[in-house]
Amino acid sequence: MCFLSFTEPLKPQYEGGIINNPGFSSGLNGWSKFGDGEIEERNSKEGNTFAVAHTRNNSYDSFSQKLYMHKGKHYTFSAWIQVSEGKEPVSAIVKTRRGYRNVGTIVAESGCWSMLKGGLTVNSSWPAELYFKIRKRKVRIHAIDSQGKVLAGAKVSIKQNTVAFPFGSAINKEILNNQAYQNWFTSRFTVTVFENEMKWYSNENTRSKVDYSVLNAMLNFAKQHGIAVRGHNILWDDQTYQPSWVESLPTDELRQAADQRVNSVVSKYAGQLIHWDVVNENLHHSFFKEKLGKKFSAAVFQNTHQLDPKATLFLNDFSTIESSGDAKAAPAVYLHKLREIQSYGGNKAQVIGIELEGHFKEPNIPYMRSGIDTLAATGMPIWLTEVDVNQSPNTVLLYPNIK
């Protein structure tokens, strides 16, 4: 029995729209394969025509259609979805040059047509591509001999050679001359961040004497092993961790020095890093805000995006999910800061990543989940960083940044 579903799909709503050939009356005209797998046109015994994606290897292997969306317009979306087996969540995704937008999700069933409804408002005019994403099912493995006969009791071993989920750890300069450290790290992780080597006090310990030599060597090491690198950090809003010569600068010279730092490090590594932590921990600290104004952080986000438009820029802070008692970084406060940055000039259409440090004494899973759910409503990417758990002697580390 189909619950809130139909055995056959209905006609397109609103007399159709910008989707070309929505009812597949012209075969697959206008539709393309997305990802791997195959797509084909099929007909039901009742005479309905539909498209099928099969021989899939990834959750996003499906069919797609290229569109052009206009700034300021509201787009509604609906589609009839069915899966071949069981019940699975299916999402409609709109891909643009700025990222991915989930425009609707439905739990689809086999033998029933379920309506997936959603929509989005576009804040920039851009080319887009609509496709569908379905969670991959559990793998079933059959061991057979050369004649195709099932081998009862066969033992099967599986080794994962690469990790699809981005999982990493910090490294420091000691890795450059330590083979054991290199072997241990490169066999486990696909993403890294440098502990201190990219921080301002490491790169410009003496004013106007900028040294990126160690940083260059570490980045080259990561590239040689296919390890993606996050940029941590451009500036740090904690007064304690400024280069020693910075604190005594008059306001005008401080602004000039900070601008030079941003332009120097971002221009140097533009196109080579996947992320930037822009103004580190500026929910808890306010060194630059107090001296250069409350809009300074947002301006740095804008400048960084102009210098390195392909990298995702992150707002990074602690205690948002670790503790319910820190009012400075509660999820609602984090969202307010995120909107403040996005409301500044050219940041409006920019994807800003949500980065949550995770210094856990003992994880409060329900609170952690509620905080992440609140932040996930923005549709922005979320990364957990600096993760350590002190509940037991076995400490978990994920991008730890030593301070």
Legacy VTK file of the C-alpha trace (Angstrom):
# vtk DataFile Version 3.0
C-alpha trace
ASCII
DATASET POLYDATA
POINTS 403 float
0.000 0.000 0.000
1.269 3.456 -0.885
0.969 6.016 1.931
0.596 9.581 0.640
1.827 8.270 -2.687
0.363 7.132 -6.009
0.727 4.028 -8.132
1.057 6.251 -11.223
2.507 9.799 -11.460
0.241 12.750 -12.143
0.762 15.386 -14.812
3.285 18.220 -14.188
1.960 20.937 -11.892
1.447 24.580 -12.850
1.440 23.536 -16.533
5.146 22.886 -16.312
7.873 25.509 -16.059
11.530 25.986 -16.938
12.240 22.240 -16.993
12.594 21.086 -20.570
10.562 17.984 -21.450
9.320 17.381 -17.864
6.982 14.545 -18.814
9.520 12.745 -21.048
7.150 13.004 -24.006
10.245 13.565 -26.177
12.274 10.776 -24.680
15.314 11.990 -22.761
15.601 15.216 -24.734
16.874 17.932 -22.377
18.068 15.413 -19.766
21.646 14.258 -19.189
23.424 11.651 -17.129
24.844 13.043 -13.862
27.817 11.237 -12.341
28.374 7.592 -13.221
25.751 4.981 -13.924
23.271 4.922 -16.787
19.916 6.536 -17.563
17.152 5.387 -19.862
13.545 6.093 -20.794
10.884 3.573 -19.786
7.103 3.231 -20.112
4.612 1.813 -17.651
1.791 -0.506 -18.731
-0.601 2.392 -18.108
1.238 4.458 -20.729
3.244 6.798 -18.512
6.769 7.662 -19.592
9.537 8.156 -17.036
13.318 8.140 -16.697
15.346 5.605 -14.736
18.880 5.888 -13.337
20.547 2.499 -12.840
23.959 0.813 -12.515
24.761 3.477 -9.919
27.979 3.620 -7.894
27.483 6.907 -6.029
24.599 8.539 -4.189
24.485 11.353 -6.776
24.458 9.133 -9.877
21.200 10.168 -11.529
19.852 12.351 -14.335
20.088 16.121 -14.537
19.021 19.170 -16.460
20.890 22.424 -16.983
18.989 25.612 -16.160
19.546 29.335 -15.822
18.140 30.979 -12.710
17.555 34.693 -12.275
18.329 36.809 -9.237
15.355 37.708 -7.063
13.011 35.061 -8.459
11.319 32.313 -6.436
11.428 28.811 -7.902
9.051 26.040 -6.872
9.918 22.446 -7.591
8.039 19.152 -7.712
8.842 15.720 -9.081
7.392 12.231 -8.868
9.961 9.798 -7.476
10.068 6.015 -7.080
12.864 3.678 -5.983
13.297 0.118 -7.147
13.472 -1.458 -3.698
12.423 -0.601 -0.143
12.229 2.988 1.115
15.015 5.533 0.615
15.401 9.308 1.089
15.744 11.088 -2.257
16.801 14.751 -2.499
16.681 17.238 -5.351
19.902 19.244 -5.550
20.656 22.427 -7.480
24.334 22.821 -8.312
25.798 26.253 -9.089
29.307 27.636 -9.250
28.928 28.667 -5.597
27.964 25.260 -4.251
25.016 22.943 -3.805
21.472 23.702 -2.622
19.102 21.018 -1.387
15.699 22.083 -2.717
13.600 19.231 -1.330
13.647 15.682 0.073
11.136 12.814 0.141
11.255 9.230 1.423
10.464 7.361 -1.777
9.093 3.811 -1.930
9.189 0.967 -4.383
5.933 0.431 -6.267
4.667 3.955 -5.471
5.132 7.396 -6.943
5.884 9.923 -4.167
5.859 13.670 -4.761
9.043 15.492 -3.890
8.249 19.179 -3.373
10.536 22.060 -2.585
11.964 25.278 -3.897
14.510 28.032 -3.530
14.993 31.768 -3.849
17.935 32.832 -5.984
20.154 35.696 -4.811
22.325 35.823 -7.928
21.700 35.101 -11.587
23.633 31.992 -12.513
23.752 28.814 -14.599
22.567 25.838 -12.552
22.143 22.092 -12.833
19.336 20.115 -11.193
20.005 16.504 -10.223
18.857 13.920 -7.673
20.656 12.252 -4.804
19.665 8.987 -3.154
21.333 7.274 -0.255
23.127 4.153 -1.379
21.728 0.844 -0.171
23.580 -1.797 1.798
25.950 -3.868 -0.306
25.095 -7.521 -0.899
28.006 -9.736 -1.880
27.674 -13.161 -3.522
30.776 -15.306 -3.955
30.529 -17.482 -7.083
32.859 -19.797 -8.966
33.771 -19.591 -12.667
30.496 -21.329 -13.618
28.413 -18.857 -11.630
27.592 -21.304 -8.816
27.270 -19.733 -5.337
30.110 -20.710 -2.980
28.553 -21.469 0.385
30.592 -20.408 3.423
33.108 -18.394 1.395
35.147 -15.857 3.359
35.233 -12.344 1.920
37.583 -9.573 3.017
37.223 -5.933 1.990
39.907 -3.277 2.259
39.050 0.384 1.864
41.834 2.087 -0.038
40.520 5.655 0.084
38.156 7.491 2.403
35.207 9.305 0.830
34.356 11.172 4.035
36.864 13.998 4.666
38.793 12.845 7.716
42.051 14.439 8.725
44.449 15.646 11.341
46.828 18.508 11.909
50.497 18.186 11.066
53.499 20.261 12.050
56.875 20.860 10.447
58.396 17.793 12.124
56.737 15.673 9.445
59.124 17.028 6.797
62.091 15.033 8.137
60.381 12.098 9.827
59.580 9.155 7.556
57.651 7.245 10.223
55.457 10.307 10.841
54.898 10.640 7.083
53.936 6.990 6.636
51.571 7.032 9.589
49.826 10.215 8.449
49.511 9.595 4.696
48.075 6.096 5.228
45.181 7.438 7.309
44.093 10.943 6.308
42.859 12.824 3.254
42.762 16.358 4.696
45.152 18.337 6.855
45.718 21.685 8.489
49.007 23.069 9.769
49.275 23.532 13.524
51.091 26.866 13.707
53.020 27.250 10.481
50.368 29.341 8.681
49.635 31.701 11.560
50.674 35.321 11.304
53.147 35.134 14.182
54.933 32.267 12.382
55.079 33.963 8.978
55.983 37.503 10.075
57.628 37.301 13.466
59.494 40.503 12.663
57.630 43.306 10.932
58.014 43.333 7.130
60.120 40.131 7.189
57.713 37.549 5.771
58.916 33.949 5.625
56.826 31.226 3.968
59.641 28.705 3.472
58.437 26.119 6.013
54.853 26.615 4.893
55.848 26.016 1.259
57.627 22.773 2.142
54.631 21.471 4.093
52.219 22.370 1.310
54.417 20.618 -1.249
54.482 17.520 0.961
50.689 17.498 1.145
50.349 17.938 -2.630
52.744 15.073 -3.330
50.522 12.741 -1.305
47.154 14.025 -2.523
46.259 15.537 0.856
43.876 18.518 0.739
44.929 21.468 2.905
42.843 23.906 4.937
44.190 27.410 5.529
44.402 28.071 9.269
44.407 30.920 9.803
44.589 34.352 8.124
44.020 36.435 11.256
43.327 35.528 14.884
41.072 37.792 16.934
42.700 36.811 20.232
45.105 39.502 21.428
47.343 36.849 22.987
48.292 35.346 19.626
49.269 38.407 17.611
52.854 38.875 16.430
54.651 40.688 19.248
55.096 43.870 17.209
51.394 44.207 16.336
49.889 45.188 19.686
51.706 48.522 19.950
50.735 49.745 16.459
48.591 52.876 16.128
45.173 52.287 14.532
46.143 53.338 10.994
49.306 51.214 11.009
47.424 48.239 12.453
44.851 48.431 9.666
47.629 48.636 7.076
49.505 45.705 8.629
46.361 43.558 8.821
45.452 44.339 5.202
48.997 43.470 4.100
48.797 40.177 5.978
45.518 39.232 4.294
46.717 40.202 0.821
50.074 38.499 1.294
49.050 35.060 2.546
45.812 34.712 0.539
47.405 35.844 -2.733
50.367 33.539 -2.107
48.232 30.411 -1.687
45.123 31.253 -3.728
43.869 28.199 -5.595
45.964 25.803 -3.497
43.772 25.429 -0.401
40.219 24.136 -0.051
39.282 26.396 2.892
40.343 29.500 4.783
39.711 30.166 8.470
39.375 33.902 8.009
39.273 35.676 11.390
39.745 32.917 13.916
37.544 32.817 17.040
35.930 36.222 16.621
32.858 35.251 18.629
34.954 34.991 21.792
37.621 37.580 21.011
37.564 41.119 19.638
41.116 42.419 19.172
40.485 43.694 15.636
36.870 44.676 16.254
37.817 46.953 19.156
40.621 48.633 17.241
39.329 48.657 13.644
35.544 48.587 13.951
32.781 45.988 14.116
32.666 45.532 10.321
36.335 44.610 10.036
35.797 40.812 10.064
33.137 40.989 7.358
35.443 43.138 5.229
38.215 40.540 5.560
35.798 37.826 4.370
34.982 39.959 1.338
38.626 40.660 0.522
39.609 37.003 0.959
36.842 35.861 -1.372
37.974 38.344 -4.023
41.562 37.098 -3.745
40.689 33.380 -3.689
37.132 32.896 -5.028
37.308 29.101 -5.250
38.065 28.465 -1.572
35.255 28.150 0.983
35.664 30.685 3.787
34.897 29.552 7.321
33.742 31.162 10.538
35.602 29.225 13.222
34.986 29.215 16.985
34.669 27.028 20.056
31.954 26.062 22.597
29.082 26.211 20.102
28.438 22.487 20.412
30.695 21.530 23.330
28.933 23.464 26.066
25.429 24.814 26.602
26.723 27.337 29.140
28.826 29.569 26.861
26.550 32.396 25.748
29.258 33.977 23.558
29.112 31.160 21.022
25.643 29.606 21.331
24.174 28.428 17.997
21.857 31.468 17.838
24.806 33.818 18.415
26.806 31.969 15.772
23.949 32.447 13.282
23.772 36.158 14.111
27.495 36.528 13.373
27.102 34.556 10.153
24.315 36.871 8.981
26.352 39.917 9.991
29.187 38.761 7.732
26.838 37.879 4.872
25.031 41.217 5.070
28.241 43.085 4.308
28.706 44.186 0.697
29.754 41.410 -1.625
29.324 38.648 0.958
25.580 38.290 0.321
25.833 35.541 -2.288
28.893 33.938 -0.780
28.896 30.460 0.758
30.412 30.779 4.230
31.347 27.559 5.968
30.380 26.779 9.545
33.373 25.503 11.452
32.900 24.112 14.939
35.811 23.411 17.225
35.189 20.388 19.405
37.115 20.469 22.667
34.919 17.995 24.540
35.299 17.091 28.199
32.407 14.667 27.795
30.271 14.963 24.650
26.647 15.929 25.270
25.242 14.197 22.209
21.664 15.604 22.348
22.936 19.184 22.758
25.563 18.666 20.084
22.926 17.352 17.678
20.485 20.192 18.373
23.221 22.786 17.769
24.285 21.223 14.488
20.651 20.918 13.362
20.122 24.624 14.081
23.175 25.596 12.058
22.420 23.111 9.264
19.204 24.990 8.487
21.382 27.616 6.763
22.372 25.093 4.081
26.022 26.034 4.612
28.757 23.358 4.821
29.623 22.296 8.379
33.032 20.999 9.473
34.082 19.824 12.926
37.647 20.833 13.710
40.093 20.779 16.611
38.239 17.771 17.970
39.562 16.250 21.173
37.733 14.238 23.832
39.022 14.115 27.401
36.540 11.513 28.632
39.126 8.752 28.469
42.889 8.329 27.910
42.124 7.562 24.240
41.979 11.067 22.779
40.409 11.611 19.368
42.036 14.341 17.271
40.607 15.943 14.154
42.408 19.026 12.855
43.833 19.962 16.272
45.398 23.423 16.157
47.960 23.833 18.903
47.832 27.285 20.494
LINES 1 404
403 0 1 2 3 4 5 6 7 8 9 10 11 12 13 14 15 16 17 18 19 20 21 22 23 24 25 26 27 28 29 30 31 32 33 34 35 36 37 38 39 40 41 42 43 44 45 46 47 48 49 50 51 52 53 54 55 56 57 58 59 60 61 62 63 64 65 66 67 68 69 70 71 72 73 74 75 76 77 78 79 80 81 82 83 84 85 86 87 88 89 90 91 92 93 94 95 96 97 98 99 100 101 102 103 104 105 106 107 108 109 110 111 112 113 114 115 116 117 118 119 120 121 122 123 124 125 126 127 128 129 130 131 132 133 134 135 136 137 138 139 140 141 142 143 144 145 146 147 148 149 150 151 152 153 154 155 156 157 158 159 160 161 162 163 164 165 166 167 168 169 170 171 172 173 174 175 176 177 178 179 180 181 182 183 184 185 186 187 188 189 190 191 192 193 194 195 196 197 198 199 200 201 202 203 204 205 206 207 208 209 210 211 212 213 214 215 216 217 218 219 220 221 222 223 224 225 226 227 228 229 230 231 232 233 234 235 236 237 238 239 240 241 242 243 244 245 246 247 248 249 250 251 252 253 254 255 256 257 258 259 260 261 262 263 264 265 266 267 268 269 270 271 272 273 274 275 276 277 278 279 280 281 282 283 284 285 286 287 288 289 290 291 292 293 294 295 296 297 298 299 300 301 302 303 304 305 306 307 308 309 310 311 312 313 314 315 316 317 318 319 320 321 322 323 324 325 326 327 328 329 330 331 332 333 334 335 336 337 338 339 340 341 342 343 344 345 346 347 348 349 350 351 352 353 354 355 356 357 358 359 360 361 362 363 364 365 366 367 368 369 370 371 372 373 374 375 376 377 378 379 380 381 382 383 384 385 386 387 388 389 390 391 392 393 394 395 396 397 398 399 400 401 402
